[in-house]
Amino acid sequence: MLLILFGTVVAFVALVYIFLTWEFGFWEKYGVKGPKPKILLGNIPYLLTKKRHTVYNYDQLYVMAKYTTDVVASCIFAIDAQSFVKENPEIRLMGKRIMNFNFVVQLALLVTTFFPSDAIRYRKENKINRTDFLDHLLQLQDRKQITDIDIAGHGVSFFADGFETSSIVLTYCLYDLAKYPTIQQELRDEIAKAKQAGGGTMLYEQLGEMALLEQIICESMRIHPLMAVMAKRCTADTTLVGPKDRKIFVKKGTTVVLPYYSICFDAEHFADPYKYDPKRFAAENGGSKAYRERGVYFPFGDGPRMCLGMRFAVTQVRRAIVEVVERFSISVSSKTIEPFEMDPDQFMLMPKGSIWLDFKPIA
């Protein structure tokens, strides 16, 4: 009787083990190597032991985040965030919470904080047309019959894209200009020429025509990618061809993780990849389009699911760089820890200790 009971227990345990590990070798069957998962936990232990949050310091990132908060809040929700007036403006604190991947917090923010019913009602009752993102969504609501919840979702998504990512891109751009004063001066000369051509002003059209500024932003986003990986879901059965013509079958519906960080530093695609060289994106070299068409440069993603706020983000980054570089000589502060060591506690790729810059007004 004991033998039968013992055998039953052993058989049950074996069945449980087989069930829990049955798909662990899925990718190995297709020649894709990876870490050995643990029973029940898979590859989750890191997520359970590492607290993932964003740290904000009184440094360059903090200043740039204030700027992007004000711009995005005004253009999307018609709100004066007063980031440079208040130490901790309410909408900035909400933006931090969005980047903290806590489901309860995000749900509460979506339902209570960013639900735009009051703003929608106010604009409709007073017939206000402000020509901003919320106004655009209201027009879509009439034509496409989208709900208030849809408007809230689009608003939060646009806010998150333009608030956090833009401030980090801007920080990296200014850091690179601080590291390379010659390029900084070349940009300052380009700004002066652009303003002279515009009669002393800097219009939207002029921002887009500044070649060196575009090259600097592109190179900074390449050499400082915000995300280590990007994920895409396969929409059809596909066979990928790897090194030595090794074929990897990817089934429809599979989520594929793209090693974007590694691609940005692949010498096969970028000559001398660890060198900061904006000229690699010059028009005579094909610009950024040449790299995008080869599928090796996609800081905003690619395809129908690429970043919704790409043009908005690039425009506010361009404008900020112009205003700062025209008025200040920028250098790297001794507080900045170099070479960079990425902080594993942050969602996006930012160095430990953050980035500190010194600004000297230009007489």
VOBA-1610 file (N, C-alpha, C; in pm, whole numbers, padded with zeros to 5 digits, always signed):
BEGIN
Met+00083-00120+00000Met+00000+00000+00000Met+00088+00127+00000Leu+00190+00124+00084Leu+00281+00238+00092Leu+00354+00258-00041Leu+00391+00145-00106Leu+00459+00153-00234Leu+00370+00218-00340Ile+00242+00180-00336Ile+00148+00237-00433Ile+00131+00388-00409Leu+00119+00426-00279Leu+00105+00567-00245Leu+00230+00646-00285Phe+00345+00587-00256Phe+00472+00652-00290Phe+00484+00669-00441Gly+00449+00561-00514Gly+00456+00566-00660Gly+00361+00669-00718Thr+00243+00681-00657Thr+00145+00780-00703Thr+00196+00922-00683Val+00255+00947-00565Val+00309+01080-00536Val+00422+01115-00633Val+00512+01019-00655Val+00623+01041-00747Val+00572+01070-00888Ala+00473+00991-00932Ala+00417+01011-01065Ala+00351+01148-01077Phe+00281+01190-00971Phe+00214+01320-00971Phe+00316+01434-00980Val+00421+01423-00899Val+00526+01524-00901Val+00592+01531-01038Ala+00615+01414-01098Ala+00678+01410-01229Ala+00589+01476-01335Leu+00457+01450-01326Leu+00364+01511-01421Leu+00361+01664-01405Val+00362+01710-01280Val+00364+01854-01254Val+00491+01917-01311Tyr+00604+01850-01289Tyr+00731+01901-01340Tyr+00730+01909-01493Ile+00680+01803-01557Ile+00674+01802-01703Ile+00584+01913-01755Phe+00470+01931-01687Phe+00375+02034-01728Phe+00435+02174-01717Leu+00506+02198-01606Leu+00561+02331-01582Leu+00684+02361-01666Thr+00748+02259-01718Thr+00871+02281-01796Thr+00854+02245-01943Trp+00734+02212-01984Trp+00712+02159-02120Trp+00757+02257-02229Glu+00728+02386-02210Glu+00760+02485-02311Glu+00892+02557-02285Phe+00966+02515-02182Phe+01091+02585-02150Phe+01194+02576-02261Gly+01185+02472-02341Gly+01282+02455-02448Gly+01230+02500-02583Phe+01124+02580-02581Phe+01061+02621-02706Phe+01159+02687-02802Trp+01233+02790-02753Trp+01324+02861-02841Trp+01448+02779-02875Glu+01487+02690-02784Glu+01604+02607-02813Glu+01579+02520-02935Lys+01454+02479-02955Lys+01421+02397-03071Lys+01443+02473-03202Tyr+01440+02607-03192Tyr+01458+02688-03312Tyr+01597+02754-03315Gly+01685+02704-03232Gly+01823+02751-03234Gly+01848+02883-03165Val+01754+02928-03081Val+01770+03054-03009Val+01809+03023-02865Lys+01931+03063-02827Lys+01979+03034-02693Lys+01928+03137-02593Gly+01918+03097-02466Gly+01873+03188-02362Gly+01900+03130-02225Pro+01870+03208-02119Pro+01893+03159-01982Pro+01800+03045-01947Lys+01845+02961-01855Lys+01764+02847-01812Lys+01657+02896-01715Pro+01527+02882-01750Pro+01421+02928-01661Pro+01412+02843-01535Lys+01353+02901-01432Lys+01330+02830-01307Lys+01185+02782-01302Ile+01163+02671-01235Ile+01028+02617-01223Ile+00938+02719-01155Leu+00819+02735-01208Leu+00717+02828-01159Leu+00752+02974-01191Leu+00876+03015-01169Leu+00913+03155-01185Leu+00961+03191-01324Gly+01005+03092-01402Gly+01058+03123-01533Gly+01177+03217-01523Asn+01172+03329-01596Asn+01279+03429-01591Asn+01237+03553-01513Ile+01142+03535-01421Ile+01087+03648-01347Ile+01166+03689-01222Pro+01252+03605-01164Pro+01318+03643-01037Pro+01377+03783-01038Tyr+01438+03824-01151Tyr+01498+03958-01154Tyr+01392+04065-01129Leu+01275+04044-01191Leu+01168+04143-01174Leu+01116+04145-01032Leu+01124+04032-00964Leu+01074+04025-00827Leu+01171+04083-00726Thr+01299+04085-00760Thr+01399+04130-00664Thr+01451+04271-00690Lys+01426+04323-00813Lys+01474+04456-00847Lys+01359+04554-00851Lys+01366+04655-00770Lys+01262+04758-00770Lys+01286+04849-00889Arg+01187+04859-00976Arg+01203+04937-01098Arg+01130+05070-01082His+01204+05175-01080His+01144+05307-01067His+01236+05410-01131Thr+01189+05528-01144Thr+01269+05634-01203Thr+01311+05732-01095Val+01438+05763-01091Val+01491+05855-00991Val+01510+05992-01054Tyr+01464+06095-00989Tyr+01477+06229-01041Tyr+01566+06311-00947Asn+01672+06364-01002Asn+01766+06443-00924Asn+01759+06590-00968Tyr+01817+06676-00886Tyr+01824+06817-00922Tyr+01944+06835-01014Asp+01927+06792-01137Asp+02036+06795-01232Asp+01980+06829-01369Gln+02060+06799-01473Gln+02020+06833-01608Gln+01890+06764-01647Leu+01874+06637-01614Leu+01751+06566-01647Leu+01632+06632-01579Tyr+01652+06674-01456Tyr+01543+06739-01381Tyr+01498+06868-01449Val+01594+06948-01494Val+01562+07074-01561Val+01490+07050-01693Met+01540+06955-01771Met+01479+06926-01900Met+01339+06867-01883Ala+01319+06789-01776Ala+01188+06732-01750Ala+01087+06843-01717Lys+01132+06949-01649Lys+01045+07062-01621Lys+00999+07126-01752Tyr+01092+07143-01843Tyr+01061+07203-01973Tyr+00960+07119-02050Thr+00987+06988-02065Thr+00896+06904-02142Thr+00760+06892-02075Thr+00758+06896-01941Thr+00630+06891-01871Thr+00545+07012-01907Asp+00604+07130-01905Asp+00531+07252-01938Asp+00479+07250-02082Val+00566+07208-02174Val+00528+07207-02315Val+00415+07108-02341Val+00433+06985-02293Val+00334+06881-02319Val+00202+06912-02251Ala+00206+06960-02127Ala+00082+06992-02055Ala+00004+07101-02127Ser+00075+07198-02182Ser+00009+07307-02252Ser-00049+07262-02385Cys+00029+07185-02461Cys-00014+07145-02596Cys-00120+07036-02596Ile-00126+06955-02491Ile-00222+06846-02488Ile-00347+06883-02409Phe-00327+06931-02286Phe-00440+06953-02197Phe-00473+07100-02174Ala-00399+07191-02239Ala-00419+07334-02219Ala-00400+07371-02072Ile-00303+07307-02007Ile-00276+07329-01865Ile-00143+07401-01848Asp-00140+07501-01761Asp-00015+07565-01725Asp+00044+07488-01607Ala+00141+07401-01636Ala+00197+07314-01533Ala+00278+07390-01429Gln+00331+07507-01466Gln+00410+07591-01376Gln+00529+07514-01317Ser+00595+07436-01402Ser+00706+07354-01354Ser+00824+07435-01304Phe+00844+07555-01361Phe+00956+07638-01319Phe+00918+07734-01206Val+00790+07729-01169Val+00743+07812-01058Val+00728+07729-00932Lys+00669+07609-00948Lys+00649+07520-00835Lys+00759+07414-00832Glu+00801+07375-00714Glu+00906+07274-00701Glu+00857+07137-00747Asn+00734+07103-00710Asn+00676+06974-00747Asn+00535+06995-00801Pro+00522+07044-00925Pro+00389+07064-00982Pro+00313+06933-00992Glu+00181+06942-00973Glu+00098+06821-00965Glu+00109+06734-01089Ile+00104+06796-01208Ile+00106+06715-01329Ile+00240+06646-01349Arg+00348+06707-01297Arg+00480+06641-01307Arg+00485+06518-01219Leu+00429+06528-01098Leu+00424+06412-01009Leu+00342+06300-01071Met+00236+06337-01140Met+00155+06236-01208Met+00233+06171-01320Gly+00314+06251-01390Gly+00397+06196-01496Gly+00496+06094-01443Lys+00552+06121-01325Lys+00644+06025-01263Lys+00573+05892-01235Arg+00449+05904-01187Arg+00375+05783-01152Arg+00343+05698-01274Ile+00322+05766-01388Ile+00296+05691-01510Ile+00415+05604-01545Met+00537+05656-01524Met+00657+05581-01557Met+00691+05478-01452Asn+00622+05479-01339Asn+00638+05375-01238Asn+00535+05267-01269Phe+00580+05151-01310Phe+00490+05049-01361Phe+00418+04975-01250Asn+00336+05052-01180Asn+00250+04999-01076Asn+00108+05003-01130Phe+00046+04886-01146Phe-00084+04877-01212Phe-00190+04958-01140Val-00194+04950-01008Val-00295+05020-00930Val-00282+05170-00950Val-00158+05220-00945Val-00135+05363-00962Val-00178+05408-01100Gln-00140+05331-01203Gln-00175+05370-01339Gln-00326+05368-01360Leu-00393+05268-01305Leu-00537+05259-01320Leu-00607+05376-01252Ala-00559+05410-01132Ala-00618+05522-01059Ala-00596+05654-01133Leu-00476+05670-01190Leu-00448+05791-01266Leu-00538+05802-01387Leu-00554+05692-01456Leu-00634+05691-01577Leu-00779+05725-01548Val-00832+05669-01441Val-00974+05685-01411Val-01005+05819-01346Thr-00917+05865-01254Thr-00950+05983-01175Thr-00876+06109-01217Thr-00748+06096-01246Thr-00669+06216-01268Thr-00679+06269-01409Phe-00660+06178-01508Phe-00654+06225-01645Phe-00787+06211-01718Phe-00890+06171-01649Phe-01019+06158-01717Phe-01066+06298-01755Pro-01082+06325-01884Pro-01097+06463-01931Pro-01239+06515-01936Ser-01333+06455-01864Ser-01473+06495-01874Ser-01493+06643-01849Asp-01431+06696-01741Asp-01449+06837-01707Asp-01395+06927-01817Ala-01276+06893-01869Ala-01216+06974-01975Ala-01302+06968-02102Ile-01354+06850-02132Ile-01437+06833-02251Ile-01565+06915-02236Arg-01629+06902-02122Arg-01754+06973-02098Arg-01732+07125-02103Tyr-01623+07170-02042Tyr-01593+07313-02039Tyr-01573+07368-02179Arg-01498+07296-02261Arg-01470+07345-02396Arg-01597+07347-02482Lys-01679+07244-02467Lys-01800+07238-02548Lys-01899+07348-02507Glu-01916+07366-02376Glu-02011+07466-02328Glu-01969+07607-02364Asn-01837+07633-02364Asn-01787+07767-02393Asn-01738+07784-02537Lys-01755+07678-02617Lys-01718+07681-02759Lys-01574+07728-02778Ile-01483+07664-02704Ile-01341+07700-02709Ile-01270+07614-02813Asn-01194+07677-02900Asn-01112+07607-02999Asn-00968+07653-02981Arg-00887+07571-02915Arg-00751+07612-02881Arg-00647+07558-02978Thr-00686+07475-03073Thr-00595+07414-03170Thr-00483+07338-03101Asp-00518+07251-03008Asp-00420+07166-02942Asp-00463+07021-02957Phe-00393+06931-02891Phe-00419+06788-02907Phe-00558+06749-02857Leu-00601+06808-02747Leu-00733+06777-02694Leu-00841+06823-02792Asp-00821+06938-02854Asp-00917+06986-02953Asp-00924+06891-03072His-00808+06839-03113His-00804+06742-03223His-00882+06615-03186Leu-00867+06570-03063Leu-00939+06451-03019Leu-01090+06476-03013Leu-01128+06597-02975Leu-01271+06631-02970Leu-01332+06629-03110Gln-01255+06673-03209Gln-01303+06667-03347Gln-01317+06523-03393Leu-01222+06439-03353Leu-01230+06297-03386Leu-01350+06232-03318Gln-01381+06279-03198Gln-01494+06223-03125Gln-01624+06242-03202Asp-01638+06356-03266Asp-01758+06383-03344Asp-01761+06301-03473Arg-01644+06285-03536Arg-01640+06217-03666Arg-01630+06065-03652Lys-01552+06020-03555Lys-01524+05876-03542Lys-01600+05811-03426Gln-01675+05891-03351Gln-01754+05841-03238Gln-01666+05769-03134Ile-01553+05831-03099Ile-01469+05775-02994Ile-01521+05823-02859Thr-01496+05745-02755Thr-01549+05774-02623Thr-01456+05864-02544Asp-01506+05912-02429Asp-01421+05992-02340Asp-01303+05911-02289Ile-01325+05781-02268Ile-01216+05694-02222Ile-01108+05682-02330Asp-01151+05677-02457Asp-01053+05675-02567Asp-00969+05802-02565Ile-01036+05915-02543Ile-00966+06043-02537Ile-00864+06042-02423Ala-00907+05990-02307Ala-00817+05982-02192Ala-00695+05897-02224Gly-00717+05783-02288Gly-00606+05694-02322Gly-00507+05758-02416His-00559+05823-02521His-00470+05892-02617His-00395+06004-02549Gly-00464+06076-02461Gly-00400+06188-02392Gly-00287+06144-02303Val-00310+06038-02225Val-00207+05986-02135Val-00089+05931-02214Ser-00117+05859-02323Ser-00011+05802-02405Ser+00076+05913-02464Phe+00012+06017-02517Phe+00086+06128-02577Phe+00166+06202-02471Phe+00108+06217-02352Phe+00177+06285-02243Phe+00302+06209-02202Ala+00288+06077-02187Ala+00402+05994-02145Ala+00514+05998-02249Asp+00476+05991-02379Asp+00575+05994-02486Asp+00650+06127-02490Gly+00577+06236-02475Gly+00639+06367-02489Gly+00704+06419-02363Phe+00668+06361-02250Phe+00718+06410-02121Phe+00852+06347-02083Glu+00856+06218-02067Glu+00975+06151-02014Glu+01082+06129-02120Thr+01042+06069-02233Thr+01141+06036-02335Thr+01207+06161-02392Ser+01128+06265-02414Ser+01184+06387-02472Ser+01285+06452-02379Ser+01257+06451-02249Ser+01350+06514-02155Ser+01483+06438-02151Ile+01478+06307-02165Ile+01602+06228-02164Ile+01680+06250-02293Val+01611+06251-02407Val+01678+06277-02535Val+01744+06414-02531Leu+01674+06512-02481Leu+01727+06648-02472Leu+01849+06652-02381Thr+01845+06580-02272Thr+01958+06575-02180Thr+02081+06516-02247Tyr+02062+06406-02319Tyr+02174+06342-02389Tyr+02230+06434-02499Cys+02143+06504-02571Cys+02189+06594-02677Cys+02277+06705-02619Leu+02232+06766-02510Leu+02310+06872-02448Leu+02440+06819-02389Tyr+02437+06696-02337Tyr+02558+06634-02284Tyr+02662+06617-02396Asp+02616+06567-02512Asp+02708+06547-02624Asp+02766+06679-02673Leu+02682+06782-02676Leu+02732+06914-02717Leu+02833+06968-02616Ala+02809+06937-02488Ala+02904+06979-02384Ala+03037+06905-02398Lys+03030+06779-02440Lys+03152+06698-02457Lys+03233+06743-02578Tyr+03165+06797-02677Tyr+03233+06833-02802Tyr+03208+06981-02832Pro+03285+07069-02770Pro+03265+07215-02785Pro+03276+07265-02928Thr+03356+07198-03010Thr+03369+07241-03150Thr+03236+07225-03223Ile+03172+07111-03202Ile+03041+07087-03263Ile+02938+07183-03204Gln+02951+07211-03074Gln+02861+07306-03008Gln+02870+07443-03074Gln+02992+07486-03104Gln+03009+07617-03167Gln+02957+07616-03311Glu+02978+07506-03382Glu+02925+07494-03518Glu+02773+07506-03518Leu+02710+07446-03419Leu+02565+07456-03408Leu+02523+07599-03376Arg+02600+07664-03288Arg+02569+07803-03253Arg+02576+07893-03376Asp+02673+07866-03462Asp+02686+07943-03587Asp+02567+07915-03679Glu+02524+07790-03684Glu+02409+07754-03768Glu+02282+07822-03718Ile+02267+07829-03586Ile+02151+07897-03526Ile+02150+08044-03564Ala+02267+08109-03557Ala+02278+08251-03591Ala+02239+08274-03737Lys+02285+08187-03827Lys+02252+08201-03969Lys+02103+08181-03993Ala+02045+08083-03924Ala+01903+08055-03941Ala+01818+08173-03894Lys+01856+08232-03781Lys+01780+08345-03728Lys+01797+08468-03817Gln+01915+08485-03873Gln+01939+08597-03962Gln+01853+08585-04088Ala+01843+08461-04139Ala+01761+08438-04257Ala+01613+08459-04227Gly+01575+08439-04102Gly+01436+08456-04062Gly+01405+08593-04007Gly+01494+08689-04029Gly+01470+08823-03982Gly+01479+08838-03831Gly+01562+08755-03770Gly+01582+08765-03626Gly+01493+08674-03544Thr+01411+08593-03609Thr+01323+08500-03538Thr+01352+08357-03581Met+01304+08261-03500Met+01322+08119-03531Met+01184+08056-03546Leu+01144+08034-03672Leu+01014+07977-03700Leu+01022+07825-03709Tyr+00904+07761-03710Tyr+00898+07615-03717Tyr+00970+07563-03841Glu+00949+07630-03954Glu+01010+07585-04079Glu+01162+07590-04072Gln+01215+07691-04004Gln+01359+07704-03992Gln+01419+07593-03905Leu+01345+07554-03801Leu+01393+07445-03716Leu+01416+07317-03797Gly+01324+07292-03889Gly+01334+07170-03969Gly+01440+07175-04077Glu+01487+07295-04107Glu+01586+07312-04214Glu+01730+07317-04163Met+01749+07311-04032Met+01884+07316-03974Met+01948+07178-03980Ala+02036+07159-04078Ala+02094+07027-04106Ala+02177+06973-03990Leu+02266+07057-03936Leu+02353+07010-03828Leu+02272+06974-03704Leu+02170+07053-03672Leu+02086+07024-03557Leu+02020+06887-03571Glu+01971+06858-03691Glu+01909+06728-03717Glu+02010+06615-03700Gln+02132+06635-03750Gln+02235+06532-03739Gln+02273+06507-03594Ile+02281+06613-03514Ile+02317+06600-03373Ile+02212+06519-03297Ile+02085+06549-03321Ile+01978+06477-03253Ile+01979+06330-03293Cys+01995+06303-03422Cys+01998+06165-03470Cys+02113+06086-03408Glu+02232+06147-03405Glu+02349+06078-03351Glu+02338+06058-03200Ser+02282+06155-03130Ser+02265+06141-02985Ser+02166+06028-02954Met+02060+06017-03035Met+01964+05909-03012Met+02022+05774-03050Arg+02121+05773-03141Arg+02185+05646-03175Arg+02283+05602-03068Ile+02369+05694-03025Ile+02476+05657-02932Ile+02425+05648-02789His+02303+05702-02764His+02240+05692-02632His+02096+05640-02649Pro+02079+05517-02692Pro+01943+05465-02709Pro+01870+05464-02575Leu+01742+05500-02577Leu+01665+05507-02452Leu+01624+05370-02401Met+01612+05274-02492Met+01569+05140-02455Met+01671+05038-02504Ala+01696+04938-02423Ala+01791+04834-02464Ala+01728+04744-02570Val+01600+04721-02557Val+01530+04633-02651Val+01396+04695-02689Met+01341+04650-02801Met+01206+04685-02842Met+01134+04557-02881Ala+01004+04555-02860Ala+00927+04433-02885Ala+00827+04456-02998Lys+00813+04356-03083Lys+00714+04358-03191Lys+00646+04221-03196Arg+00519+04222-03232Arg+00446+04096-03245Arg+00438+04057-03391Cys+00480+03934-03420Cys+00482+03883-03557Cys+00339+03862-03606Thr+00305+03915-03722Thr+00169+03906-03775Thr+00153+03796-03880Ala+00262+03728-03911Ala+00255+03616-04007Ala+00372+03522-03982Asp+00354+03395-04012Asp+00464+03299-03999Asp+00583+03348-04081Thr+00699+03353-04015Thr+00817+03411-04078Thr+00941+03327-04049Thr+01029+03321-04144Thr+01157+03253-04123Thr+01269+03357-04132Leu+01339+03376-04021Leu+01450+03470-04018Leu+01579+03397-04055Val+01666+03467-04124Val+01794+03408-04164Val+01905+03477-04085Gly+01975+03402-04002Gly+02079+03455-03918Gly+02217+03431-03973Pro+02321+03449-03890Pro+02459+03423-03934Pro+02476+03281-03986Lys+02561+03267-04085Lys+02588+03138-04148Lys+02462+03073-04202Asp+02368+03159-04246Asp+02242+03115-04308Asp+02158+03028-04215Arg+02177+03047-04083Arg+02095+02971-03988Arg+01952+03023-03991Lys+01855+02937-04008Lys+01717+02976-04021Lys+01642+02959-03888Ile+01567+03062-03853Ile+01489+03061-03729Ile+01342+03086-03764Phe+01258+02992-03734Phe+01116+03004-03765Phe+01045+03080-03653Val+00967+03180-03690Val+00890+03260-03594Val+00742+03245-03629Lys+00667+03191-03536Lys+00525+03165-03560Lys+00443+03293-03545Lys+00336+03304-03622Lys+00245+03418-03613Lys+00195+03434-03469Gly+00195+03558-03420Gly+00149+03586-03285Gly+00260+03588-03182Thr+00380+03548-03223Thr+00494+03548-03131Thr+00548+03690-03112Thr+00577+03726-02988Thr+00638+03855-02959Thr+00790+03842-02972Val+00848+03922-03059Val+00992+03917-03085Val+01058+04039-03023Val+01164+04016-02947Val+01238+04125-02883Val+01357+04163-02971Leu+01364+04289-03010Leu+01471+04337-03096Leu+01581+04400-03012Pro+01705+04355-03026Pro+01817+04407-02945Pro+01865+04542-02997Tyr+01784+04646-02977Tyr+01811+04775-03039Tyr+01946+04834-02995Tyr+01980+04821-02868Tyr+02106+04876-02818Tyr+02224+04816-02894Ser+02221+04685-02912Ser+02331+04616-02982Ser+02337+04659-03128Ile+02220+04679-03190Ile+02217+04721-03330Ile+02282+04858-03346Cys+02258+04948-03250Cys+02312+05083-03259Cys+02465+05086-03253Phe+02525+04981-03198Phe+02671+04976-03186Phe+02732+04864-03269Asp+02661+04824-03372Asp+02710+04718-03461Asp+02795+04782-03570Ala+02923+04747-03571Ala+03016+04805-03668Ala+02980+04770-03812Glu+02900+04667-03828Glu+02858+04629-03963Glu+02764+04734-04022His+02695+04806-03935His+02598+04906-03980His+02647+05049-03960Phe+02727+05071-03854Phe+02776+05206-03822Phe+02928+05203-03808Ala+02996+05270-03898Ala+03142+05273-03894Ala+03189+05340-03764Asp+03287+05276-03698Asp+03339+05328-03571Asp+03222+05365-03479Pro+03141+05267-03440Pro+03012+05292-03373Pro+03020+05363-03239Tyr+03133+05355-03169Tyr+03144+05419-03037Tyr+03193+05564-03047Lys+03215+05611-03169Lys+03256+05749-03191Lys+03133+05836-03212Tyr+03129+05950-03144Tyr+03019+06044-03163Tyr+03046+06122-03290Asp+02966+06097-03393Asp+02992+06157-03524Asp+02859+06193-03592Pro+02807+06313-03568Pro+02680+06354-03629Pro+02683+06349-03782Lys+02802+06366-03841Lys+02812+06370-03986Lys+02771+06238-04052Arg+02764+06132-03976Arg+02722+06006-04035Arg+02576+06016-04083Phe+02503+06115-04029Phe+02364+06135-04069Phe+02349+06253-04165Ala+02460+06299-04223Ala+02457+06409-04318Ala+02384+06367-04445Ala+02330+06465-04516Ala+02253+06437-04638Ala+02336+06363-04742Glu+02464+06399-04754Glu+02549+06334-04853Glu+02573+06186-04821Asn+02547+06147-04698Asn+02559+06006-04659Asn+02423+05935-04656Gly+02321+06006-04702Gly+02188+05946-04706Gly+02100+05984-04590Gly+02155+06060-04493Gly+02078+06101-04377Gly+02030+05982-04294Ser+01932+06007-04209Ser+01880+05899-04126Ser+01799+05800-04208Lys+01747+05845-04323Lys+01665+05760-04407Lys+01740+05636-04454Ala+01868+05653-04484Ala+01949+05540-04532Ala+01957+05429-04427Tyr+01968+05468-04300Tyr+01975+05369-04193Tyr+01837+05310-04161Arg+01733+05394-04170Arg+01598+05344-04144Arg+01556+05241-04247Glu+01591+05267-04372Glu+01553+05174-04479Glu+01624+05040-04465Arg+01740+05041-04401Arg+01812+04915-04376Arg+01765+04847-04248Gly+01676+04913-04176Gly+01621+04854-04054Gly+01717+04852-03938Val+01812+04947-03933Val+01911+04947-03825Val+01904+05074-03740Tyr+01808+05163-03770Tyr+01794+05286-03694Tyr+01645+05316-03679Phe+01593+05295-03560Phe+01449+05318-03537Phe+01426+05363-03392Pro+01477+05480-03355Pro+01463+05528-03216Pro+01318+05549-03174Phe+01229+05568-03271Phe+01087+05586-03240Phe+01005+05463-03278Gly+01073+05351-03298Gly+01004+05233-03347Gly+00987+05242-03497Asp+00905+05154-03553Asp+00884+05155-03696Asp+00751+05091-03728Gly+00704+05113-03850Gly+00578+05052-03890Gly+00457+05125-03836Pro+00340+05063-03847Pro+00215+05129-03804Pro+00207+05157-03655Arg+00292+05094-03574Arg+00290+05114-03429Arg+00404+05201-03379Met+00464+05277-03468Met+00575+05363-03425Met+00520+05477-03338Cys+00608+05547-03271Cys+00570+05648-03173Cys+00474+05751-03231Leu+00361+05769-03166Leu+00259+05863-03211Leu+00308+06008-03205Gly+00387+06040-03103Gly+00430+06178-03084Gly+00568+06209-03135Met+00616+06137-03237Met+00753+06153-03286Met+00780+06297-03330Arg+00697+06352-03417Arg+00722+06487-03469Arg+00712+06591-03358Phe+00616+06572-03269Phe+00600+06664-03157Phe+00725+06662-03069Ala+00773+06541-03038Ala+00889+06525-02951Ala+01014+06588-03012Val+01036+06561-03140Val+01155+06615-03208Val+01149+06767-03214Thr+01030+06822-03236Thr+01016+06967-03245Thr+01050+07035-03113Gln+00999+06981-03002Gln+01028+07045-02874Gln+01174+07028-02833Val+01236+06918-02874Val+01379+06899-02847Val+01462+06999-02929Arg+01426+07013-03056Arg+01497+07109-03141Arg+01490+07250-03083Arg+01370+07291-03047Arg+01351+07427-02997Arg+01431+07451-02869Ala+01429+07354-02780Ala+01502+07369-02654Ala+01651+07379-02677Ile+01704+07296-02765Ile+01848+07299-02794Ile+01887+07436-02849Val+01808+07488-02941Val+01837+07618-03000Val+01842+07727-02893Glu+01741+07728-02806Glu+01734+07832-02704Glu+01852+07823-02606Val+01891+07702-02570Val+01999+07684-02472Val+02135+07715-02533Val+02161+07656-02650Val+02293+07673-02713Val+02317+07819-02753Glu+02213+07889-02793Glu+02228+08029-02833Glu+02267+08117-02715Arg+02222+08081-02595Arg+02241+08166-02479Arg+02350+08122-02383Phe+02389+07993-02392Phe+02484+07941-02294Phe+02596+07860-02359Ser+02713+07867-02298Ser+02823+07778-02331Ser+02812+07662-02233Ile+02803+07539-02285Ile+02774+07423-02202Ile+02899+07337-02184Ser+02921+07291-02063Ser+03033+07200-02034Ser+02985+07094-01935Val+03057+06983-01931Val+03019+06873-01843Val+03068+06901-01702Ser+02979+06889-01605Ser+03014+06913-01466Ser+03095+06796-01410Ser+03178+06827-01312Ser+03259+06723-01246Ser+03170+06625-01169Lys+03043+06662-01146Lys+02951+06572-01075Lys+02908+06453-01161Thr+02923+06468-01293Thr+02884+06360-01383Thr+02986+06248-01377Ile+02940+06128-01353Ile+03028+06012-01342Ile+03051+05953-01481Glu+03178+05957-01524Glu+03215+05902-01655Glu+03326+05800-01640Pro+03326+05695-01725Pro+03225+05663-01827Pro+03092+05622-01763Phe+02987+05631-01841Phe+02854+05600-01790Phe+02842+05453-01750Glu+02771+05431-01640Glu+02729+05297-01601Glu+02578+05304-01584Met+02507+05231-01668Met+02361+05242-01668Met+02300+05193-01537Asp+02200+05267-01491Asp+02132+05236-01366Asp+02026+05130-01391Pro+02042+05009-01336Pro+01945+04901-01361Pro+01810+04925-01296Asp+01801+05020-01205Asp+01674+05046-01138Asp+01581+05135-01220Gln+01632+05192-01329Gln+01549+05280-01409Gln+01492+05207-01529Phe+01373+05249-01570Phe+01306+05184-01683Phe+01379+05214-01813Met+01419+05339-01832Met+01493+05377-01952Met+01642+05384-01920Leu+01723+05385-02024Leu+01867+05382-02005Leu+01921+05518-01965Met+01950+05532-01837Met+02011+05653-01783Met+02125+05613-01690Pro+02234+05690-01689Pro+02350+05652-01609Pro+02329+05674-01460Lys+02402+05598-01381Lys+02399+05616-01235Lys+02451+05757-01202Gly+02385+05820-01107Gly+02427+05955-01070Gly+02374+06061-01163Ser+02307+06018-01273Ser+02247+06107-01372Ser+02353+06192-01443Ile+02309+06298-01509Ile+02397+06382-01589Ile+02392+06525-01538Trp+02508+06580-01509Trp+02518+06717-01459Trp+02597+06801-01558Leu+02544+06918-01592Leu+02610+07008-01685Leu+02623+07147-01626Asp+02726+07220-01670Asp+02747+07358-01627Asp+02711+07451-01742Phe+02642+07561-01710Phe+02600+07657-01811Phe+02662+07794-01783Lys+02732+07848-01882Lys+02791+07980-01868Lys+02724+08073-01967Pro+02657+08179-01919Pro+02588+08270-02010Pro+02685+08332-02112Ile+02636+08344-02235Ile+02716+08405-02341Ile+02686+08554-02343Ala+02787+08635-02328Ala+02767+08781-02324Ala+02718+08832-02458
//
